Protein backbone atom coordinates (compact mmCIF):
# COMPACT_ATOMS: atom_id res chain seq x y z
CA UNK A 1 0.00 0.00 0.00
CA UNK A 2 1.35 3.43 -0.95
CA UNK A 3 1.95 6.24 1.54
CA UNK A 4 -0.83 8.26 -0.14
CA UNK A 5 -3.28 5.37 0.28
CA UNK A 6 -2.26 4.91 3.92
CA UNK A 7 -2.79 8.61 4.60
CA UNK A 8 -6.21 8.58 2.90
CA UNK A 9 -7.26 5.49 4.87
CA UNK A 10 -6.08 7.04 8.13
CA UNK A 11 -8.01 10.21 7.33
CA UNK A 12 -11.22 8.22 6.75
CA UNK A 13 -10.67 6.27 9.97
CA UNK A 14 -10.36 9.53 11.88
CA UNK A 15 -13.55 10.84 10.28
CA UNK A 16 -15.46 7.71 11.33
CA UNK A 17 -13.94 7.87 14.83
CA UNK A 18 -14.94 11.52 15.25
CA UNK A 19 -18.44 10.82 13.93
CA UNK A 20 -19.01 7.97 16.40
CA UNK A 21 -17.65 9.99 19.33
CA UNK A 22 -19.99 12.91 18.53
CA UNK A 23 -22.94 10.51 18.30
CA UNK A 24 -22.01 9.11 21.72
CA UNK A 25 -21.41 12.54 23.28
CA UNK A 26 -24.79 13.82 22.09
CA UNK A 27 -26.60 10.71 23.25
CA UNK A 28 -27.64 9.47 19.80
CA UNK A 29 -25.69 6.27 20.41
CA UNK A 30 -26.51 4.97 23.86
CA UNK A 31 -24.39 2.87 26.23
CA UNK A 32 -25.11 -0.88 26.12
CA UNK A 33 -26.59 -0.66 22.61
CA UNK A 34 -25.37 -2.54 19.52
CA UNK A 35 -24.10 -0.48 16.59
CA UNK A 36 -25.75 -0.85 13.19
CA UNK A 37 -22.61 -1.01 11.09
CA UNK A 38 -24.43 -1.17 7.75
CA UNK A 39 -26.41 1.96 8.62
CA UNK A 40 -23.28 3.84 9.76
CA UNK A 41 -21.37 2.90 6.59
CA UNK A 42 -24.29 3.99 4.42
CA UNK A 43 -24.73 7.29 6.27
CA UNK A 44 -21.03 8.14 5.97
CA UNK A 45 -20.75 6.85 2.40
CA UNK A 46 -17.70 4.78 3.32
CA UNK A 47 -16.70 1.15 3.14
CA UNK A 48 -16.55 -1.06 6.21
CA UNK A 49 -12.72 -0.89 6.32
CA UNK A 50 -12.31 2.60 7.91
CA UNK A 51 -15.29 1.83 10.17
CA UNK A 52 -13.62 -1.39 11.31
CA UNK A 53 -10.33 0.44 11.96
CA UNK A 54 -12.09 3.18 13.96
CA UNK A 55 -13.89 0.54 16.04
CA UNK A 56 -10.60 -1.23 16.79
CA UNK A 57 -9.29 2.06 18.17
CA UNK A 58 -12.45 2.64 20.19
CA UNK A 59 -12.26 -0.86 21.63
CA UNK A 60 -8.64 -0.27 22.69
CA UNK A 61 -9.79 2.92 24.43
CA UNK A 62 -12.65 1.15 26.20
CA UNK A 63 -15.61 2.75 24.38
CA UNK A 64 -16.89 -0.39 22.65
CA UNK A 65 -16.51 -4.16 22.72
CA UNK A 66 -16.33 -6.14 19.48
CA UNK A 67 -17.99 -9.57 19.65
CA UNK A 68 -17.06 -11.80 16.68
CA UNK A 69 -20.16 -12.84 14.68
CA UNK A 70 -22.40 -10.93 17.13
CA UNK A 71 -21.61 -7.27 16.57
CA UNK A 72 -20.24 -4.22 18.38
CA UNK A 73 -21.73 -3.07 21.67
CA UNK A 74 -21.21 0.35 23.25
CA UNK A 75 -19.75 -0.10 26.72
CA UNK A 76 -21.70 1.36 29.61
CA UNK A 77 -20.13 2.80 32.74
CA UNK A 78 -20.56 0.74 35.89
CA UNK A 79 -19.60 1.91 39.38
CA UNK A 80 -16.66 -0.48 39.25
CA UNK A 81 -15.42 1.06 35.99
CA UNK A 82 -15.87 4.57 37.37
CA UNK A 83 -13.91 3.61 40.48
CA UNK A 84 -11.12 2.18 38.32
CA UNK A 85 -11.01 5.32 36.16
CA UNK A 86 -10.82 7.55 39.24
CA UNK A 87 -7.91 5.53 40.61
CA UNK A 88 -6.07 5.74 37.29
CA UNK A 89 -6.67 9.48 36.91
CA UNK A 90 -5.52 10.11 40.48
CA UNK A 91 -2.34 8.11 39.94
CA UNK A 92 -1.58 9.61 36.54
CA UNK A 93 -2.29 13.26 37.35
CA UNK A 94 -0.37 13.14 40.61
CA UNK A 95 2.58 11.54 38.81
CA UNK A 96 2.50 14.24 36.14
CA UNK A 97 2.47 17.02 38.73
CA UNK A 98 5.56 15.64 40.49
CA UNK A 99 7.37 15.25 37.17
CA UNK A 100 6.62 18.82 35.99
CA UNK A 101 7.35 20.48 39.34
CA UNK A 102 10.61 21.95 38.03
CA UNK A 103 8.69 23.61 35.19
CA UNK A 104 5.79 24.88 37.26
CA UNK A 105 5.80 28.66 37.78
CA UNK A 106 4.01 30.95 40.18
CA UNK A 107 2.11 32.34 37.17
CA UNK A 108 0.71 28.84 36.56
CA UNK A 109 -0.77 28.77 40.06
CA UNK A 110 -2.23 32.23 39.48
CA UNK A 111 -3.78 31.05 36.20
CA UNK A 112 -5.34 28.08 37.98
CA UNK A 113 -6.71 30.40 40.65
CA UNK A 114 -8.35 32.62 38.00
CA UNK A 115 -9.81 29.60 36.20
CA UNK A 116 -11.33 28.37 39.44
CA UNK A 117 -12.90 31.80 39.95
CA UNK A 118 -14.35 31.62 36.44
CA UNK A 119 -15.73 28.17 37.26
CA UNK A 120 -17.46 29.63 40.32
CA UNK A 121 -19.06 32.35 38.16
CA UNK A 122 -20.18 29.76 35.61
CA UNK A 123 -21.70 27.69 38.41
CA UNK A 124 -23.61 30.73 39.69
CA UNK A 125 -24.90 31.36 36.15
CA UNK A 126 -25.83 27.70 35.56
CA UNK A 127 -23.49 27.71 32.56
CA UNK A 128 -22.37 24.10 32.49
CA UNK A 129 -20.44 24.34 29.21
CA UNK A 130 -18.25 27.16 30.53
CA UNK A 131 -17.79 25.37 33.85
CA UNK A 132 -16.71 22.19 32.08
CA UNK A 133 -14.37 24.05 29.71
CA UNK A 134 -12.61 25.89 32.54
CA UNK A 135 -12.39 22.73 34.62
CA UNK A 136 -10.39 21.07 31.83
CA UNK A 137 -8.22 24.19 31.49
CA UNK A 138 -7.56 24.18 35.25
CA UNK A 139 -6.11 20.67 35.14
CA UNK A 140 -4.41 21.22 31.79
CA UNK A 141 -2.41 24.09 33.30
CA UNK A 142 -0.04 21.54 34.84
CA UNK A 143 -0.75 18.61 32.52
CA UNK A 144 0.36 20.63 29.49
CA UNK A 145 3.77 21.10 31.09
CA UNK A 146 4.45 17.40 30.55
CA UNK A 147 6.03 16.00 27.40
CA UNK A 148 4.88 12.45 28.16
CA UNK A 149 2.36 12.15 25.33
CA UNK A 150 1.39 8.58 26.22
CA UNK A 151 0.49 9.52 29.78
CA UNK A 152 -1.43 12.60 28.64
CA UNK A 153 -3.36 10.55 26.09
CA UNK A 154 -4.30 8.02 28.78
CA UNK A 155 -5.61 10.85 30.98
CA UNK A 156 -7.56 12.45 28.10
CA UNK A 157 -9.28 9.21 27.08
CA UNK A 158 -10.32 8.35 30.65
CA UNK A 159 -11.77 11.80 31.24
CA UNK A 160 -13.74 11.46 28.04
CA UNK A 161 -15.05 8.11 29.30
CA UNK A 162 -16.29 9.86 32.44
CA UNK A 163 -17.63 13.11 31.04
CA UNK A 164 -18.55 12.51 27.39
CA UNK A 165 -20.62 9.36 27.47
CA UNK A 166 -22.88 11.19 26.84
CA UNK A 167 -21.78 14.70 27.76
CA UNK A 168 -23.55 15.91 30.88
CA UNK A 169 -25.89 18.86 30.36
CA UNK A 170 -26.49 19.88 33.95
CA UNK A 171 -24.81 20.37 37.31
CA UNK A 172 -24.82 18.37 40.48
CA UNK A 173 -24.23 21.64 42.30
CA UNK A 174 -23.21 20.28 45.68
CA UNK A 175 -20.58 18.14 43.98
CA UNK A 176 -19.27 21.04 41.91
CA UNK A 177 -19.04 23.30 44.98
CA UNK A 178 -16.84 20.66 46.60
CA UNK A 179 -14.78 20.53 43.42
CA UNK A 180 -14.16 24.29 43.62
CA UNK A 181 -13.07 23.95 47.24
CA UNK A 182 -10.68 21.15 46.29
CA UNK A 183 -9.26 23.28 43.48
CA UNK A 184 -8.57 26.06 45.98
CA UNK A 185 -6.79 23.62 48.28
CA UNK A 186 -4.69 22.34 45.38
CA UNK A 187 -3.82 25.86 44.27
CA UNK A 188 -2.81 26.87 47.80
CA UNK A 189 -0.40 23.92 47.99
CA UNK A 190 1.06 24.80 44.60
CA UNK A 191 1.51 28.46 45.57
CA UNK A 192 3.54 27.18 48.53
CA UNK A 193 5.59 25.00 46.14
CA UNK A 194 4.42 21.91 48.03
CA UNK A 195 4.26 19.75 44.90
CA UNK A 196 4.32 16.44 46.74
CA UNK A 197 1.48 17.61 48.97
CA UNK A 198 -0.52 18.77 45.93
CA UNK A 199 0.13 15.46 44.17
CA UNK A 200 -1.05 13.53 47.24
CA UNK A 201 -4.16 15.71 47.42
CA UNK A 202 -4.98 15.10 43.77
CA UNK A 203 -4.65 11.34 44.22
CA UNK A 204 -6.14 10.90 47.69
CA UNK A 205 -8.92 13.50 47.63
CA UNK A 206 -9.71 15.08 44.27
CA UNK A 207 -9.63 11.81 42.30
CA UNK A 208 -10.58 9.56 45.19
CA UNK A 209 -13.71 7.55 44.37
CA UNK A 210 -14.53 7.00 48.04
CA UNK A 211 -14.18 10.72 48.85
CA UNK A 212 -16.19 11.84 45.83
Secondary structure in CASP SS format (residue, H / E / C, confidence):
PFRMAT SS
TARGET T0000
AUTHOR 0000-0000-0000
METHOD secondary structure of the structure
MODEL  1
X C 1.00
X C 1.00
X H 1.00
X H 1.00
X H 1.00
X H 1.00
X H 1.00
X H 1.00
X H 1.00
X H 1.00
X H 1.00
X H 1.00
X H 1.00
X H 1.00
X H 1.00
X H 1.00
X H 1.00
X H 1.00
X H 1.00
X H 1.00
X H 1.00
X H 1.00
X H 1.00
X H 1.00
X H 1.00
X C 1.00
X C 1.00
X C 1.00
X C 1.00
X C 1.00
X C 1.00
X C 1.00
X C 1.00
X E 1.00
X C 1.00
X C 1.00
X H 1.00
X H 1.00
X H 1.00
X H 1.00
X H 1.00
X H 1.00
X H 1.00
X H 1.00
X C 1.00
X C 1.00
X C 1.00
X H 1.00
X H 1.00
X H 1.00
X H 1.00
X H 1.00
X H 1.00
X H 1.00
X H 1.00
X H 1.00
X H 1.00
X H 1.00
X H 1.00
X H 1.00
X C 1.00
X C 1.00
X C 1.00
X E 1.00
X E 1.00
X E 1.00
X E 1.00
X C 1.00
X C 1.00
X C 1.00
X E 1.00
X E 1.00
X E 1.00
X E 1.00
X C 1.00
X C 1.00
X C 1.00
X C 1.00
X H 1.00
X H 1.00
X H 1.00
X H 1.00
X H 1.00
X H 1.00
X H 1.00
X H 1.00
X H 1.00
X H 1.00
X H 1.00
X H 1.00
X H 1.00
X H 1.00
X H 1.00
X H 1.00
X H 1.00
X H 1.00
X H 1.00
X H 1.00
X H 1.00
X C 1.00
X C 1.00
X C 1.00
X C 1.00
X C 1.00
X C 1.00
X H 1.00
X H 1.00
X H 1.00
X H 1.00
X H 1.00
X H 1.00
X H 1.00
X H 1.00
X H 1.00
X H 1.00
X H 1.00
X H 1.00
X H 1.00
X H 1.00
X H 1.00
X H 1.00
X H 1.00
X H 1.00
X H 1.00
X C 1.00
X C 1.00
X C 1.00
X H 1.00
X H 1.00
X H 1.00
X H 1.00
X H 1.00
X H 1.00
X H 1.00
X H 1.00
X H 1.00
X H 1.00
X H 1.00
X H 1.00
X H 1.00
X H 1.00
X H 1.00
X H 1.00
X C 1.00
X C 1.00
X C 1.00
X C 1.00
X C 1.00
X H 1.00
X H 1.00
X H 1.00
X H 1.00
X H 1.00
X H 1.00
X H 1.00
X H 1.00
X H 1.00
X H 1.00
X H 1.00
X H 1.00
X H 1.00
X H 1.00
X H 1.00
X E 1.00
X C 1.00
X C 1.00
X E 1.00
X C 1.00
X C 1.00
X C 1.00
X C 1.00
X C 1.00
X H 1.00
X H 1.00
X H 1.00
X H 1.00
X H 1.00
X H 1.00
X H 1.00
X H 1.00
X H 1.00
X H 1.00
X H 1.00
X H 1.00
X H 1.00
X H 1.00
X H 1.00
X H 1.00
X H 1.00
X H 1.00
X H 1.00
X C 1.00
X C 1.00
X C 1.00
X H 1.00
X H 1.00
X H 1.00
X H 1.00
X H 1.00
X H 1.00
X H 1.00
X H 1.00
X H 1.00
X H 1.00
X H 1.00
X H 1.00
X C 1.00
X C 1.00
X C 1.00
X C 1.00
X C 1.00
X C 1.00
END
